[in-house]
Structure formats: C-alpha cells, structure tokens
C-alpha cells in the first residue's frame, strides 16, 4: 500500500524500509511454529529485544511517511 507513495515521493526510502520489513518478518517468522505463535511471555529475552529493536527501527524509518501523505497544494 505504501510502495506507490514511496516510489513516487521518496524512492530513497524504499531500500531501507524493505530491509526493515524483511528483518522484522524473519524475526517474527521464527516465532511461528507448527501453525502457532510463541506467546509473548514465552519469548526469550534475546528474541524480545531483537523484535523490539527491529520494530522500532522500522517505525523510525517510516516516520517521514505522514508528511508524504499530506495533500500537495499547487502554487
């Protein structure tokens, strides 16, 4: 959903956001086994820290997006 917006207004963000999403997806996929998610209270400290860090990084890298969504006014 964001890709067309980023492609047209901030293509420099795409590689970073793609890498962030891939990193987070890998960490989350590691907690999905046999059709079930590992409950948060059963995650090890390292797994929690990595997921928290990857989520924070993704959110930080996406922080410019609200400004990109503002309606542009023609002069």
PDB file as gemmi writes it, atoms N, CA and C in Angstrom:
CRYST1    1.000    1.000    1.000  90.00  90.00  90.00 P 1                      
ATOM      1  N   UNK A   1       0.812  -1.180   0.000  1.00  0.00           N  
ATOM      2  CA  UNK A   1       0.000   0.000   0.000  1.00  0.00           C  
ATOM      3  C   UNK A   1       0.873   1.269   0.000  1.00  0.00           C  
ATOM      4  N   UNK A   2       1.954   1.227   0.723  1.00  0.00           N  
ATOM      5  CA  UNK A   2       2.835   2.390   0.775  1.00  0.00           C  
ATOM      6  C   UNK A   2       3.802   2.475  -0.398  1.00  0.00           C  
ATOM      7  N   UNK A   3       4.035   1.341  -1.044  1.00  0.00           N  
ATOM      8  CA  UNK A   3       5.037   1.307  -2.107  1.00  0.00           C  
ATOM      9  C   UNK A   3       4.792   2.353  -3.196  1.00  0.00           C  
ATOM     10  N   UNK A   4       3.577   2.488  -3.746  1.00  0.00           N  
ATOM     11  CA  UNK A   4       3.388   3.510  -4.780  1.00  0.00           C  
ATOM     12  C   UNK A   4       3.683   4.927  -4.274  1.00  0.00           C  
ATOM     13  N   UNK A   5       3.307   5.201  -3.050  1.00  0.00           N  
ATOM     14  CA  UNK A   5       3.567   6.511  -2.464  1.00  0.00           C  
ATOM     15  C   UNK A   5       5.073   6.750  -2.336  1.00  0.00           C  
ATOM     16  N   UNK A   6       5.755   5.771  -1.778  1.00  0.00           N  
ATOM     17  CA  UNK A   6       7.195   5.920  -1.597  1.00  0.00           C  
ATOM     18  C   UNK A   6       7.920   5.964  -2.938  1.00  0.00           C  
ATOM     19  N   UNK A   7       7.458   5.190  -3.888  1.00  0.00           N  
ATOM     20  CA  UNK A   7       8.086   5.177  -5.207  1.00  0.00           C  
ATOM     21  C   UNK A   7       8.014   6.547  -5.858  1.00  0.00           C  
ATOM     22  N   UNK A   8       6.874   7.203  -5.733  1.00  0.00           N  
ATOM     23  CA  UNK A   8       6.716   8.496  -6.391  1.00  0.00           C  
ATOM     24  C   UNK A   8       7.248   9.673  -5.576  1.00  0.00           C  
ATOM     25  N   UNK A   9       7.203   9.576  -4.245  1.00  0.00           N  
ATOM     26  CA  UNK A   9       7.567  10.737  -3.437  1.00  0.00           C  
ATOM     27  C   UNK A   9       8.865  10.592  -2.644  1.00  0.00           C  
ATOM     28  N   UNK A  10       9.288   9.403  -2.381  1.00  0.00           N  
ATOM     29  CA  UNK A  10      10.511   9.204  -1.592  1.00  0.00           C  
ATOM     30  C   UNK A  10      11.170   7.876  -1.940  1.00  0.00           C  
ATOM     31  N   UNK A  11      11.587   7.705  -3.189  1.00  0.00           N  
ATOM     32  CA  UNK A  11      12.161   6.413  -3.590  1.00  0.00           C  
ATOM     33  C   UNK A  11      13.405   6.024  -2.799  1.00  0.00           C  
ATOM     34  N   UNK A  12      14.090   6.995  -2.234  1.00  0.00           N  
ATOM     35  CA  UNK A  12      15.282   6.697  -1.433  1.00  0.00           C  
ATOM     36  C   UNK A  12      14.956   5.921  -0.157  1.00  0.00           C  
ATOM     37  N   UNK A  13      13.692   5.960   0.292  1.00  0.00           N  
ATOM     38  CA  UNK A  13      13.294   5.225   1.495  1.00  0.00           C  
ATOM     39  C   UNK A  13      13.034   3.736   1.245  1.00  0.00           C  
ATOM     40  N   UNK A  14      12.734   3.390  -0.003  1.00  0.00           N  
ATOM     41  CA  UNK A  14      12.332   2.004  -0.303  1.00  0.00           C  
ATOM     42  C   UNK A  14      13.347   0.946   0.121  1.00  0.00           C  
ATOM     43  N   UNK A  15      14.613   1.068  -0.228  1.00  0.00           N  
ATOM     44  CA  UNK A  15      15.550   0.009   0.184  1.00  0.00           C  
ATOM     45  C   UNK A  15      15.632  -0.158   1.695  1.00  0.00           C  
ATOM     46  N   UNK A  16      15.597   0.949   2.412  1.00  0.00           N  
ATOM     47  CA  UNK A  16      15.679   0.885   3.875  1.00  0.00           C  
ATOM     48  C   UNK A  16      14.441   0.238   4.467  1.00  0.00           C  
ATOM     49  N   UNK A  17      13.277   0.678   4.009  1.00  0.00           N  
ATOM     50  CA  UNK A  17      12.018   0.129   4.531  1.00  0.00           C  
ATOM     51  C   UNK A  17      11.888  -1.345   4.157  1.00  0.00           C  
ATOM     52  N   UNK A  18      12.258  -1.698   2.933  1.00  0.00           N  
ATOM     53  CA  UNK A  18      12.211  -3.110   2.528  1.00  0.00           C  
ATOM     54  C   UNK A  18      13.108  -3.969   3.418  1.00  0.00           C  
ATOM     55  N   UNK A  19      14.309  -3.475   3.711  1.00  0.00           N  
ATOM     56  CA  UNK A  19      15.230  -4.225   4.574  1.00  0.00           C  
ATOM     57  C   UNK A  19      14.665  -4.347   5.984  1.00  0.00           C  
ATOM     58  N   UNK A  20      14.088  -3.259   6.489  1.00  0.00           N  
ATOM     59  CA  UNK A  20      13.486  -3.285   7.831  1.00  0.00           C  
ATOM     60  C   UNK A  20      12.347  -4.296   7.908  1.00  0.00           C  
ATOM     61  N   UNK A  21      11.485  -4.285   6.913  1.00  0.00           N  
ATOM     62  CA  UNK A  21      10.351  -5.218   6.886  1.00  0.00           C  
ATOM     63  C   UNK A  21      10.853  -6.653   6.797  1.00  0.00           C  
ATOM     64  N   UNK A  22      11.853  -6.880   5.970  1.00  0.00           N  
ATOM     65  CA  UNK A  22      12.416  -8.223   5.841  1.00  0.00           C  
ATOM     66  C   UNK A  22      13.017  -8.718   7.142  1.00  0.00           C  
ATOM     67  N   UNK A  23      13.735  -7.838   7.830  1.00  0.00           N  
ATOM     68  CA  UNK A  23      14.347  -8.196   9.111  1.00  0.00           C  
ATOM     69  C   UNK A  23      13.272  -8.550  10.138  1.00  0.00           C  
ATOM     70  N   UNK A  24      12.251  -7.717  10.228  1.00  0.00           N  
ATOM     71  CA  UNK A  24      11.179  -7.970  11.192  1.00  0.00           C  
ATOM     72  C   UNK A  24      10.411  -9.240  10.832  1.00  0.00           C  
ATOM     73  N   UNK A  25      10.136  -9.441   9.552  1.00  0.00           N  
ATOM     74  CA  UNK A  25       9.425 -10.644   9.111  1.00  0.00           C  
ATOM     75  C   UNK A  25      10.199 -11.902   9.497  1.00  0.00           C  
ATOM     76  N   UNK A  26      11.503 -11.882   9.298  1.00  0.00           N  
ATOM     77  CA  UNK A  26      12.329 -13.040   9.644  1.00  0.00           C  
ATOM     78  C   UNK A  26      12.263 -13.338  11.142  1.00  0.00           C  
ATOM     79  N   UNK A  27      12.364 -12.283  11.946  1.00  0.00           N  
ATOM     80  CA  UNK A  27      12.306 -12.474  13.400  1.00  0.00           C  
ATOM     81  C   UNK A  27      10.939 -12.995  13.841  1.00  0.00           C  
ATOM     82  N   UNK A  28       9.875 -12.468  13.249  1.00  0.00           N  
ATOM     83  CA  UNK A  28       8.529 -12.925  13.618  1.00  0.00           C  
ATOM     84  C   UNK A  28       8.271 -14.345  13.119  1.00  0.00           C  
ATOM     85  N   UNK A  29       8.702 -14.633  11.894  1.00  0.00           N  
ATOM     86  CA  UNK A  29       8.511 -15.990  11.352  1.00  0.00           C  
ATOM     87  C   UNK A  29       9.185 -17.046  12.215  1.00  0.00           C  
ATOM     88  N   UNK A  30      10.286 -16.677  12.849  1.00  0.00           N  
ATOM     89  CA  UNK A  30      10.996 -17.624  13.715  1.00  0.00           C  
ATOM     90  C   UNK A  30      10.163 -17.979  14.945  1.00  0.00           C  
ATOM     91  N   UNK A  31       9.160 -17.186  15.250  1.00  0.00           N  
ATOM     92  CA  UNK A  31       8.305 -17.434  16.419  1.00  0.00           C  
ATOM     93  C   UNK A  31       6.974 -18.077  16.036  1.00  0.00           C  
ATOM     94  N   UNK A  32       6.849 -18.516  14.801  1.00  0.00           N  
ATOM     95  CA  UNK A  32       5.620 -19.164  14.327  1.00  0.00           C  
ATOM     96  C   UNK A  32       5.970 -20.597  13.928  1.00  0.00           C  
ATOM     97  N   UNK A  33       5.606 -21.515  14.792  1.00  0.00           N  
ATOM     98  CA  UNK A  33       5.956 -22.928  14.560  1.00  0.00           C  
ATOM     99  C   UNK A  33       4.721 -23.802  14.675  1.00  0.00           C  
ATOM    100  N   UNK A  34       4.617 -24.726  13.773  1.00  0.00           N  
ATOM    101  CA  UNK A  34       3.524 -25.695  13.791  1.00  0.00           C  
ATOM    102  C   UNK A  34       2.158 -25.006  13.808  1.00  0.00           C  
ATOM    103  N   UNK A  35       2.058 -23.893  13.079  1.00  0.00           N  
ATOM    104  CA  UNK A  35       0.792 -23.187  12.980  1.00  0.00           C  
ATOM    105  C   UNK A  35       0.416 -22.360  14.206  1.00  0.00           C  
ATOM    106  N   UNK A  36       1.353 -22.189  15.117  1.00  0.00           N  
ATOM    107  CA  UNK A  36       1.069 -21.421  16.335  1.00  0.00           C  
ATOM    108  C   UNK A  36       2.175 -20.396  16.575  1.00  0.00           C  
ATOM    109  N   UNK A  37       1.771 -19.276  17.157  1.00  0.00           N  
ATOM    110  CA  UNK A  37       2.717 -18.237  17.539  1.00  0.00           C  
ATOM    111  C   UNK A  37       3.221 -18.502  18.952  1.00  0.00           C  
ATOM    112  N   UNK A  38       4.471 -18.192  19.182  1.00  0.00           N  
ATOM    113  CA  UNK A  38       5.022 -18.269  20.530  1.00  0.00           C  
ATOM    114  C   UNK A  38       4.393 -17.153  21.353  1.00  0.00           C  
ATOM    115  N   UNK A  39       3.779 -17.471  22.485  1.00  0.00           N  
ATOM    116  CA  UNK A  39       3.220 -16.409  23.337  1.00  0.00           C  
ATOM    117  C   UNK A  39       4.333 -15.451  23.779  1.00  0.00           C  
ATOM    118  N   UNK A  40       3.989 -14.188  23.883  1.00  0.00           N  
ATOM    119  CA  UNK A  40       4.979 -13.174  24.252  1.00  0.00           C  
ATOM    120  C   UNK A  40       5.671 -13.517  25.563  1.00  0.00           C  
ATOM    121  N   UNK A  41       4.933 -14.030  26.519  1.00  0.00           N  
ATOM    122  CA  UNK A  41       5.550 -14.343  27.815  1.00  0.00           C  
ATOM    123  C   UNK A  41       6.499 -15.539  27.742  1.00  0.00           C  
ATOM    124  N   UNK A  42       6.512 -16.226  26.609  1.00  0.00           N  
ATOM    125  CA  UNK A  42       7.439 -17.352  26.438  1.00  0.00           C  
ATOM    126  C   UNK A  42       8.626 -17.007  25.543  1.00  0.00           C  
ATOM    127  N   UNK A  43       8.629 -15.809  24.989  1.00  0.00           N  
ATOM    128  CA  UNK A  43       9.768 -15.394  24.182  1.00  0.00           C  
ATOM    129  C   UNK A  43      10.985 -15.203  25.074  1.00  0.00           C  
ATOM    130  N   UNK A  44      12.124 -15.630  24.593  1.00  0.00           N  
ATOM    131  CA  UNK A  44      13.348 -15.378  25.336  1.00  0.00           C  
ATOM    132  C   UNK A  44      13.700 -13.896  25.290  1.00  0.00           C  
ATOM    133  N   UNK A  45      14.540 -13.480  26.198  1.00  0.00           N  
ATOM    134  CA  UNK A  45      14.929 -12.067  26.281  1.00  0.00           C  
ATOM    135  C   UNK A  45      15.560 -11.588  24.979  1.00  0.00           C  
ATOM    136  N   UNK A  46      16.420 -12.407  24.392  1.00  0.00           N  
ATOM    137  CA  UNK A  46      17.090 -12.029  23.149  1.00  0.00           C  
ATOM    138  C   UNK A  46      16.084 -11.859  22.023  1.00  0.00           C  
ATOM    139  N   UNK A  47      15.144 -12.788  21.897  1.00  0.00           N  
ATOM    140  CA  UNK A  47      14.128 -12.693  20.842  1.00  0.00           C  
ATOM    141  C   UNK A  47      13.280 -11.439  21.029  1.00  0.00           C  
ATOM    142  N   UNK A  48      12.870 -11.172  22.255  1.00  0.00           N  
ATOM    143  CA  UNK A  48      12.084  -9.955  22.535  1.00  0.00           C  
ATOM    144  C   UNK A  48      12.858  -8.707  22.157  1.00  0.00           C  
ATOM    145  N   UNK A  49      14.112  -8.654  22.574  1.00  0.00           N  
ATOM    146  CA  UNK A  49      14.940  -7.482  22.290  1.00  0.00           C  
ATOM    147  C   UNK A  49      15.118  -7.279  20.792  1.00  0.00           C  
ATOM    148  N   UNK A  50      15.343  -8.359  20.063  1.00  0.00           N  
ATOM    149  CA  UNK A  50      15.527  -8.243  18.610  1.00  0.00           C  
ATOM    150  C   UNK A  50      14.245  -7.790  17.916  1.00  0.00           C  
ATOM    151  N   UNK A  51      13.108  -8.352  18.321  1.00  0.00           N  
ATOM    152  CA  UNK A  51      11.826  -7.957  17.737  1.00  0.00           C  
ATOM    153  C   UNK A  51      11.517  -6.498  18.073  1.00  0.00           C  
ATOM    154  N   UNK A  52      11.729  -6.115  19.324  1.00  0.00           N  
ATOM    155  CA  UNK A  52      11.511  -4.725  19.724  1.00  0.00           C  
ATOM    156  C   UNK A  52      12.412  -3.781  18.930  1.00  0.00           C  
ATOM    157  N   UNK A  53      13.663  -4.140  18.794  1.00  0.00           N  
ATOM    158  CA  UNK A  53      14.612  -3.300  18.063  1.00  0.00           C  
ATOM    159  C   UNK A  53      14.250  -3.165  16.595  1.00  0.00           C  
ATOM    160  N   UNK A  54      13.888  -4.281  15.975  1.00  0.00           N  
ATOM    161  CA  UNK A  54      13.529  -4.253  14.554  1.00  0.00           C  
ATOM    162  C   UNK A  54      12.246  -3.461  14.329  1.00  0.00           C  
ATOM    163  N   UNK A  55      11.300  -3.585  15.247  1.00  0.00           N  
ATOM    164  CA  UNK A  55      10.052  -2.826  15.143  1.00  0.00           C  
ATOM    165  C   UNK A  55      10.324  -1.333  15.306  1.00  0.00           C  
ATOM    166  N   UNK A  56      11.128  -0.986  16.276  1.00  0.00           N  
ATOM    167  CA  UNK A  56      11.480   0.415  16.490  1.00  0.00           C  
ATOM    168  C   UNK A  56      12.188   1.014  15.296  1.00  0.00           C  
ATOM    169  N   UNK A  57      13.092   0.247  14.717  1.00  0.00           N  
ATOM    170  CA  UNK A  57      13.830   0.722  13.536  1.00  0.00           C  
ATOM    171  C   UNK A  57      12.880   0.958  12.368  1.00  0.00           C  
ATOM    172  N   UNK A  58      11.980   0.019  12.128  1.00  0.00           N  
ATOM    173  CA  UNK A  58      11.013   0.169  11.038  1.00  0.00           C  
ATOM    174  C   UNK A  58      10.144   1.401  11.261  1.00  0.00           C  
ATOM    175  N   UNK A  59       9.641   1.566  12.460  1.00  0.00           N  
ATOM    176  CA  UNK A  59       8.791   2.726  12.753  1.00  0.00           C  
ATOM    177  C   UNK A  59       9.561   4.033  12.591  1.00  0.00           C  
ATOM    178  N   UNK A  60      10.796   4.043  13.008  1.00  0.00           N  
ATOM    179  CA  UNK A  60      11.614   5.245  12.851  1.00  0.00           C  
ATOM    180  C   UNK A  60      11.827   5.564  11.371  1.00  0.00           C  
ATOM    181  N   UNK A  61      12.114   4.536  10.589  1.00  0.00           N  
ATOM    182  CA  UNK A  61      12.346   4.747   9.161  1.00  0.00           C  
ATOM    183  C   UNK A  61      11.070   5.130   8.412  1.00  0.00           C  
ATOM    184  N   UNK A  62       9.917   4.748   8.967  1.00  0.00           N  
ATOM    185  CA  UNK A  62       8.634   5.125   8.359  1.00  0.00           C  
ATOM    186  C   UNK A  62       8.134   6.490   8.852  1.00  0.00           C  
ATOM    187  N   UNK A  63       8.812   7.092   9.802  1.00  0.00           N  
ATOM    188  CA  UNK A  63       8.326   8.342  10.392  1.00  0.00           C  
ATOM    189  C   UNK A  63       8.115   9.482   9.392  1.00  0.00           C  
ATOM    190  N   UNK A  64       8.834   9.558   8.270  1.00  0.00           N  
ATOM    191  CA  UNK A  64       8.561  10.635   7.314  1.00  0.00           C  
ATOM    192  C   UNK A  64       7.271  10.442   6.510  1.00  0.00           C  
ATOM    193  N   UNK A  65       6.693   9.259   6.548  1.00  0.00           N  
ATOM    194  CA  UNK A  65       5.541   8.950   5.704  1.00  0.00           C  
ATOM    195  C   UNK A  65       4.340   9.872   5.958  1.00  0.00           C  
ATOM    196  N   UNK A  66       3.973  10.204   7.187  1.00  0.00           N  
ATOM    197  CA  UNK A  66       2.812  11.104   7.357  1.00  0.00           C  
ATOM    198  C   UNK A  66       2.976  12.426   6.607  1.00  0.00           C  
ATOM    199  N   UNK A  67       4.188  12.957   6.593  1.00  0.00           N  
ATOM    200  CA  UNK A  67       4.398  14.199   5.837  1.00  0.00           C  
ATOM    201  C   UNK A  67       4.206  13.982   4.346  1.00  0.00           C  
ATOM    202  N   UNK A  68       4.539  12.795   3.872  1.00  0.00           N  
ATOM    203  CA  UNK A  68       4.369  12.486   2.451  1.00  0.00           C  
ATOM    204  C   UNK A  68       2.896  12.350   2.081  1.00  0.00           C  
ATOM    205  N   UNK A  69       2.065  12.019   3.069  1.00  0.00           N  
ATOM    206  CA  UNK A  69       0.620  11.836   2.814  1.00  0.00           C  
ATOM    207  C   UNK A  69      -0.139  13.134   2.764  1.00  0.00           C  
ATOM    208  N   UNK A  70       0.468  14.210   3.206  1.00  0.00           N  
ATOM    209  CA  UNK A  70      -0.219  15.488   3.162  1.00  0.00           C  
ATOM    210  C   UNK A  70      -0.552  15.841   1.712  1.00  0.00           C  
ATOM    211  N   UNK A  71      -1.716  16.407   1.546  1.00  0.00           N  
ATOM    212  CA  UNK A  71      -2.148  16.803   0.207  1.00  0.00           C  
ATOM    213  C   UNK A  71      -1.272  17.948  -0.268  1.00  0.00           C  
ATOM    214  N   UNK A  72      -0.725  17.759  -1.441  1.00  0.00           N  
ATOM    215  CA  UNK A  72       0.132  18.793  -2.004  1.00  0.00           C  
ATOM    216  C   UNK A  72      -0.738  19.850  -2.679  1.00  0.00           C  
ATOM    217  N   UNK A  73      -0.411  21.067  -2.386  1.00  0.00           N  
ATOM    218  CA  UNK A  73      -1.144  22.174  -2.985  1.00  0.00           C  
ATOM    219  C   UNK A  73      -0.316  22.741  -4.132  1.00  0.00           C  
ATOM    220  N   UNK A  74      -1.001  22.990  -5.224  1.00  0.00           N  
ATOM    221  CA  UNK A  74      -0.267  23.590  -6.341  1.00  0.00           C  
ATOM    222  C   UNK A  74      -0.230  25.102  -6.134  1.00  0.00           C  
ATOM    223  N   UNK A  75       0.854  25.696  -6.549  1.00  0.00           N  
ATOM    224  CA  UNK A  75       1.026  27.141  -6.320  1.00  0.00           C  
ATOM    225  C   UNK A  75       0.312  27.968  -7.348  1.00  0.00           C  
TER     226      UNK A  75                                                      
END                                                                             
